Amino acid sequence: MGTFGTGPFDEGRRGIGTWGWVLRGAAAGAAGTTALNAVTYLDMAARGRGASSTPEQTVEKLAEKAHVEIPGDEQTRQNRLQGLGTMTGMVAGVGVGVLVGLVRSLGLRSQPVVGTALITGGVLVAANGPMAVLGISDPRTWSATDWVSDVVPHVAYAAVVKTTMDAFDR
């Protein structure tokens, strides 16, 4: 067993190696994604608002840039885009969790508020960065309500990821 925090491939405290932390991060990311979705759907139900179409637009733009056709008649194609858009959110959520696991494997720890804030920032970039880069959405033009609708679910995600990772470390 390695010494706590001596490198990315040691076993750290508790004998958990890098891959163990990566898997724990993926699980924490999946749990966080579930929390994000629950808060988002609760907001949609409470305010009677529809789902965002930006994930599908992102998939469509990425497919165009990659010269990949999304097949099917208009309805089938739209259903595929919707499914793929949802999947990209899950991949981003689990992916950020994996990154948190990698950071944890290096022996880095943070206080709950600091860690939650850092994870929130990371997941906001992962979720909104591609849409901004592709010109689908410009966060600089969002209203306060738009920001709250976006930030609150991502804070829920981060709080669940941070709490889960901390629980793995006990």
Protein Blocks (a to p, Z undefined) as FASTA:
>chain_A
ZZehiafkbnbehhiafklmmmmmmmmmmmmmmmmmmmmmmmmmmnopacdfklmmmmmm
mmmmnopaceddfklmmmmmmmmmmmmmmmmmmmmmmmmmmmmmnopacdfklmmmmmmm
mmmmmmmmmmmmnomacfklpcfklmmmmmmmmmmmmmmmmmmmmmmmZZ
